Amino acid sequence: MSWFPNISGGRLLAIPALLFALNAGPAQAHSHKVKHLEIVHPWCVETQDTAKPVAVYMTIRNRAGRPDRLLRATTSIAAKTELSAGAIAVPGRGEVDLKRDGPQIRLSGMKKQLPAYDSFPLTLVFEHAGKVLVDVMVEDAAILEPARKQPQSEGH
């Protein structure tokens, strides 16, 4: 007697595959909560060239009433880590987005290539919250490509 009398073997195998597909994604969000801060989805784009600088993006949420400031960041995979806008203010009960057209963390003198779907540790140092260790997810470069338009067929 089978435990799943109405499900054939092929369909039964499809269930775990579907669950895996739903959980695995290149931009799967992750966050780190420390004291009054939440660091949401720190990420960068894969690299092929260690000579080019790497930008790191994330959202920093502050649940405290008083503002905080990101003073610096460090990682062992780069010779130099700098904040593009100097110290980055995080308003009280607010958030700041480190993004392509705004403040960001720049890594230079990369010690290795960053393949897609890899990760690396980055330490953020805040004025009030102190040191926060996060895992930076390396995303596929295709994430930066604009959505391609489908060619429109001409009606005859």
N, C-alpha and C positions, 0 to 999 in steps of 0.2 A: 504494500500500500504506500502511495506517495504522499508526502506532506503537501505538495502543491498539485493536486489532481487536474486542475484546469489550466495550468501554465506549462507550456512545453519548455524543454531545455533551452532553446534559443531565446525565448522571451525572458526566461529567468536570468540568463546572462546579461541581457540588455539592461536590467534594473541597476546592477552595480556600475555599469558603464555610464548610465545616465546620471547617477548620483556623483560619480567622479567628474563628469563634464560640467555639472552645475557648480561644483566646488573649485574647479581649477580654471583660472583665468589669468591672463597676463597682467591685468590691472587690479588684481584682487586686493581690496583695501585692508590695511592693517593699521593699528594705532598703538601708541605707548602712553600710558597715564602715569605721571609722577607728580606727587604733591598736587598743586592746583593747575597743572598744565596737562594738555593732551596733545600729542604730536600725531597727526593723522597722515597716513600713507606717505612716508618719505620715499622718494624715488628719483631715479635718473635714467638716462637712455644708454643702451649698450654702446660700447666703443670698439673700434677696430684699431685705433691709433692712440698710443699712449702719449704722444706729443700734444694732442689737443686737450684743452681744459674741459672739465665735466661740470655741468650745472646740476645741483640737487634741489628738488622741489618738495614742498610739503605744506600742510596747514598746521598752524600752531594756535590752539585754543586755550584761553586763560579763564578759568572758572572763579578766580579770586577777584575781589573788588579793586585791588590795587594793580597798576600796570607792572609788567616785567619787561626785561630786555634781553634779547639774545646777544651775547657779547662776542662769542667766538665758537668755532667748531674745530674738531680735530679727527683725523683718521690715519691709520697706519698705511693705507694704500696710496696716499698722495704725499708728495714732498711739501706742498703748500695748500692750506685751506683758508679761504677768505670770504667775508661777507660782502656782497656787492654794494651794499648801502651802509657800510659801517655797522654800528650796533643797530639791531632791528627791534623797534618798539612793538610790544604786544599789549594792546589796551586791556584794562581791567574789564572783566565780563565781556570780552570780545575775542577776536581772532585776527590773524594775519596770514595771508597766502604768500608763500614763496613760490613764484611762478615765472614763466618764461619772460613776461613783459613787466616784471616787478622785482622786488628784492629776491635774492637767491644766494645759495652757498656755492662757491666755485672751488673746484679741486684742480690743481695743476701739478705737473711733475708726476703723473700717474706711474705707479710701480708695476702695474699689470693691466691687461685689457679687461674690460668688463663685459662678459657674455650675457645675453638676454636670459632672464629668469634666475640669475645669480643674486646674491645679496652681500653686503659688507657692513661692518659696524661703523657708526659715526657718533662721536660724543659732542653734544650740544652743551654750551655753558651759558647759563642764565644768571642775571644779576641777583634775583631772589630765590629761584628754585634750585640753583646750583647746577651740577652736572646731570645730564640726562643721556643715557646710552640708547640709541635707536638702531634698527636694522634698515638699511636703505635697499629697497628692491630695485633691481636692474630690469627695465622694461625693454621690449623689442622696439627697434627704431621705427617700425611701422606706425607706432602710436602717434608720431609727429606728422605723418602724411595726412594731407586733407582728404576727406572722403571723395572718392572718384565718382563722377557723374556717369550714369548709364547713358549710352548714346540713344538719342530719341529717334524712333523710326519715322520715316516720312510716310504720310498717308497718300495713296494714289487712287 
